[in-house]
Amino acid sequence: MGVGAVSFAQIVKACEPAFAAVIGLLLPPIDVKPMLAYAMLIPIVGGVGLACVKEGKGVDINVTAFAWASMANMAAALKGKVGGSVTKSLKGDKSKNMDSANVYAVMNIISFLFNVPMVVIAEMDTLQVEWDKATAEHGAQALIINIALSGFFFYIYNEFAFAFTANVGAVTSSVLNTAKRVIIIVVSSIVFVEPMERNTVIGSAIAIGGTFAYSLASKVKPAAKKKKA
């Protein structure tokens, strides 16, 4: 989101089900969705494509923002696939007391341990310079408070999301997650003064609607076969 509009990043992230569908077919255990769910990938991809078409300019894509958002989609799909399998395995063993919240906490600790070396390697050369620029503009105390609050609220958000999904079910969670994406796009467009053209609005609506339909279609269980008398 640091290299492009927040709203554009959220529109591209609406393609996450497409990445999840591919990962589900490539990594064991194979997860085959109903055909209707795969059909819903068409409006998702088509909506994102339409959102990238600017009036009078043709296709106009922020390649850097698109690439980073796509990598985020891939990472989220892999996390969902691998994390889901681990969660089911650990929750099946009552002696380990690993419910969804505890699994998420452990995943965050492991992620932190993996990310710190990567940040040191990739950012160490510019870290001091960027920190000095940020503190000169905002002040060290305000910067530290904002970083701490950002991390805290992000963790609490995901903690509540895990608990919420466990209590209300996946379908209700999908409905509200879709509403959340709409709210983020609208609010970010207003707060960050990011103008949205007609194609962007229509395309994002189609993509988000397709994401919602995919979520519902993927939860449909196949009809049980009647036993022969």
FILOPA-358740 format. One record per residue (C-alpha): residue number from 0; residue in three letters; x, y, z. Coordinates in nm, 3 decimals, m for minus. Each point is the difference from the previous one (the first is absolute). Example, Ala and Ser with C-alpha at 12.3 -4.5 7.8 and 13.67 -1.06 7.14 Angstrom:
2
num_residu_u_v_w
0_ALA_1.230_m0.450_0.780
1_SER_0.137_0.344_m0.066
This chain:
229
num_residu_u_v_w
0_MET_0.000_0.000_0.000
1_GLY_0.300_0.228_0.034
2_VAL_0.058_0.005_m0.378
3_GLY_m0.357_0.056_m0.117
4_ALA_m0.354_0.092_0.094
5_VAL_m0.145_m0.189_0.297
6_SER_m0.325_m0.050_m0.188
7_PHE_0.186_m0.157_m0.297
8_ALA_0.183_m0.240_0.233
9_GLN_m0.331_m0.108_0.154
10_ILE_m0.152_m0.055_m0.346
11_VAL_0.292_m0.224_m0.102
12_LYS_m0.023_m0.184_0.333
13_ALA_m0.356_m0.092_m0.097
14_CYS_0.174_m0.252_m0.231
15_GLU_0.119_m0.198_0.302
16_PRO_m0.257_m0.282_m0.058
17_ALA_0.156_m0.064_m0.342
18_PHE_0.340_m0.054_0.161
19_ALA_m0.157_m0.213_0.275
20_ALA_m0.176_m0.217_m0.260
21_VAL_0.327_m0.069_m0.183
22_ILE_0.191_m0.073_0.322
23_GLY_m0.281_m0.232_0.112
24_LEU_0.049_m0.209_m0.316
25_LEU_0.380_m0.005_0.018
26_LEU_0.078_m0.071_0.365
27_PRO_m0.119_m0.309_0.188
28_PRO_m0.254_m0.067_0.132
29_ILE_m0.167_0.093_m0.329
30_ASP_m0.298_0.228_0.052
31_VAL_m0.245_m0.017_m0.291
32_LYS_m0.273_0.265_0.011
33_PRO_m0.345_m0.026_m0.163
34_MET_m0.005_0.102_m0.367
35_LEU_m0.216_0.302_0.087
36_ALA_0.279_0.132_0.223
37_TYR_0.254_m0.026_m0.283
38_ALA_m0.249_0.176_m0.231
39_MET_m0.008_0.292_0.245
40_LEU_0.372_0.057_m0.065
41_ILE_m0.094_0.141_m0.342
42_PRO_m0.177_0.314_0.133
43_ILE_0.276_0.044_0.261
44_VAL_0.281_0.010_m0.256
45_GLY_m0.218_0.186_m0.251
46_GLY_m0.096_0.262_0.257
47_VAL_0.362_0.066_0.091
48_GLY_0.084_0.024_m0.370
49_LEU_m0.280_0.252_m0.056
50_ALA_0.119_0.206_0.299
51_CYS_0.339_0.030_m0.172
52_VAL_m0.152_0.153_m0.315
53_LYS_0.012_0.379_0.019
54_GLU_m0.241_0.206_m0.207
55_GLY_0.179_0.147_m0.302
56_LYS_0.331_m0.170_0.096
57_GLY_m0.068_m0.371_m0.039
58_VAL_0.165_m0.245_0.237
59_ASP_0.188_0.191_0.270
60_ILE_0.157_m0.223_0.265
61_ASN_0.234_0.097_0.281
62_VAL_0.223_m0.301_m0.065
63_THR_0.192_0.029_0.328
64_ALA_m0.317_0.024_0.211
65_PHE_m0.162_m0.281_m0.200
66_ALA_0.304_m0.226_0.049
67_TRP_0.020_0.059_0.375
68_ALA_m0.375_m0.049_0.044
69_SER_0.019_m0.324_m0.202
70_MET_0.286_m0.125_0.217
71_ALA_m0.210_0.084_0.306
72_ASN_m0.283_m0.207_m0.152
73_MET_0.235_m0.292_m0.056
74_ALA_0.135_0.021_0.355
75_ALA_m0.354_0.021_0.142
76_ALA_m0.107_m0.303_m0.204
77_LEU_0.301_m0.202_0.118
78_LYS_m0.061_0.110_0.361
79_GLY_m0.362_m0.107_m0.024
80_LYS_0.087_m0.338_m0.150
81_VAL_0.291_m0.091_0.226
82_GLY_m0.138_0.174_0.309
83_GLY_m0.338_m0.168_m0.039
84_SER_0.157_m0.345_m0.008
85_VAL_0.215_0.077_0.305
86_THR_m0.297_0.140_0.192
87_LYS_m0.213_m0.308_m0.066
88_SER_0.286_m0.227_0.104
89_LEU_0.074_0.185_0.324
90_LYS_m0.365_0.049_0.096
91_GLY_m0.048_m0.374_m0.036
92_ASP_0.247_m0.057_0.286
93_LYS_m0.175_0.120_0.317
94_SER_0.314_m0.042_0.211
95_LYS_0.176_0.289_m0.180
96_ASN_m0.270_0.261_0.075
97_MET_0.047_0.155_m0.346
98_ASP_m0.322_0.171_m0.100
99_SER_m0.017_0.244_m0.295
100_ALA_0.116_0.296_0.211
101_ASN_0.305_m0.184_0.135
102_VAL_0.091_m0.127_m0.346
103_TYR_m0.019_0.355_m0.134
104_ALA_0.223_0.125_0.284
105_VAL_0.263_m0.267_m0.071
106_MET_m0.014_0.077_m0.374
107_ASN_0.067_0.367_0.075
108_ILE_0.300_m0.084_0.218
109_ILE_0.146_m0.223_m0.273
110_SER_m0.071_0.269_m0.263
111_PHE_0.182_0.257_0.213
112_LEU_0.306_m0.224_0.031
113_PHE_0.008_m0.053_m0.377
114_ASN_m0.063_0.363_m0.092
115_VAL_0.261_0.168_0.221
116_PRO_0.302_m0.144_m0.189
117_MET_m0.165_0.087_m0.335
118_VAL_m0.062_0.360_0.113
119_VAL_0.357_0.032_0.126
120_ILE_0.142_m0.125_m0.331
121_ALA_m0.232_0.198_m0.228
122_GLU_m0.042_0.325_0.195
123_MET_0.309_0.046_0.217
124_ASP_0.177_0.229_m0.250
125_THR_m0.286_0.250_m0.006
126_LEU_m0.161_m0.065_0.340
127_GLN_0.186_0.274_0.188
128_VAL_m0.052_0.256_m0.275
129_GLU_m0.373_m0.070_m0.029
130_TRP_m0.040_m0.004_0.378
131_ASP_0.170_0.338_0.029
132_LYS_m0.225_0.143_m0.273
133_ALA_m0.314_m0.134_0.167
134_THR_0.098_0.122_0.347
135_ALA_0.093_0.342_m0.136
136_GLU_m0.346_0.031_m0.157
137_HIS_m0.218_m0.159_0.269
138_GLY_0.216_m0.031_0.313
139_ALA_0.141_m0.321_0.151
140_GLN_m0.267_m0.037_0.270
141_ALA_m0.293_0.036_m0.241
142_LEU_0.163_m0.241_m0.245
143_ILE_0.063_m0.267_0.265
144_ILE_m0.354_0.034_0.136
145_ASN_m0.151_m0.034_m0.348
146_ILE_0.212_m0.306_m0.081
147_ALA_m0.094_m0.166_0.331
148_LEU_m0.371_0.079_m0.039
149_SER_0.000_m0.119_m0.361
150_GLY_0.150_m0.335_0.097
151_PHE_m0.229_m0.035_0.303
152_PHE_m0.322_0.073_m0.188
153_PHE_0.099_m0.222_m0.292
154_TYR_0.058_m0.290_0.238
155_ILE_m0.326_0.065_0.189
156_TYR_m0.189_0.024_m0.330
157_ASN_0.123_m0.344_m0.110
158_GLU_m0.053_m0.145_0.349
159_PHE_m0.364_0.111_m0.006
160_ALA_m0.035_m0.121_m0.360
161_PHE_0.107_m0.351_0.102
162_ALA_m0.242_m0.004_0.294
163_PHE_m0.280_0.156_m0.206
164_THR_0.026_m0.257_m0.280
165_ALA_m0.004_m0.285_0.251
166_ASN_m0.323_0.131_0.157
167_VAL_m0.210_0.125_m0.293
168_GLY_0.114_m0.228_m0.279
169_ALA_0.186_0.047_m0.327
170_VAL_m0.292_0.135_m0.206
171_THR_m0.078_0.290_0.235
172_SER_0.371_0.069_0.024
173_SER_0.025_0.014_m0.381
174_VAL_m0.289_0.247_m0.019
175_LEU_0.158_0.236_0.252
176_ASN_0.347_m0.041_m0.150
177_THR_m0.142_0.113_m0.334
178_ALA_m0.164_0.299_0.170
179_LYS_0.335_0.079_0.165
180_ARG_0.176_0.017_m0.337
181_VAL_m0.267_0.235_m0.137
182_ILE_0.033_0.226_0.305
183_ILE_0.381_0.008_m0.031
184_ILE_m0.017_0.097_m0.367
185_VAL_m0.258_0.274_0.058
186_VAL_0.163_0.142_0.314
187_SER_0.354_m0.008_m0.145
188_SER_m0.126_0.175_m0.312
189_ILE_m0.148_0.277_0.216
190_VAL_0.276_0.031_0.262
191_PHE_0.294_m0.019_m0.241
192_VAL_m0.183_0.198_m0.272
193_GLU_0.038_m0.278_m0.258
194_PRO_m0.241_0.069_m0.288
195_MET_m0.179_m0.307_m0.136
196_GLU_m0.117_0.005_m0.362
197_ARG_m0.317_m0.168_m0.121
198_ASN_0.184_m0.311_m0.124
199_THR_0.180_m0.028_0.333
200_VAL_m0.326_0.014_0.195
201_ILE_m0.179_m0.247_m0.227
202_GLY_0.299_m0.234_m0.020
203_SER_0.056_m0.003_0.375
204_ALA_m0.372_m0.065_0.058
205_ILE_0.008_m0.297_m0.242
206_ALA_0.321_m0.140_0.155
207_ILE_m0.126_0.035_0.357
208_GLY_m0.338_m0.145_m0.094
209_GLY_0.178_m0.293_m0.164
210_THR_0.210_m0.049_0.313
211_PHE_m0.315_m0.010_0.211
212_ALA_m0.167_m0.248_m0.238
213_TYR_0.316_m0.216_m0.002
214_SER_0.001_m0.008_0.380
215_LEU_m0.362_m0.116_0.009
216_ALA_0.038_m0.248_m0.287
217_SER_0.313_m0.158_0.150
218_LYS_m0.193_m0.075_0.322
219_VAL_m0.275_m0.191_m0.182
220_LYS_0.018_m0.366_0.090
221_PRO_m0.071_m0.258_m0.269
222_ALA_m0.338_m0.168_0.029
223_ALA_0.016_m0.335_0.173
224_LYS_m0.055_m0.295_m0.230
225_LYS_m0.315_m0.196_0.070
226_LYS_0.058_m0.355_0.103
227_LYS_m0.155_m0.261_m0.220
228_ALA_m0.267_m0.208_0.165
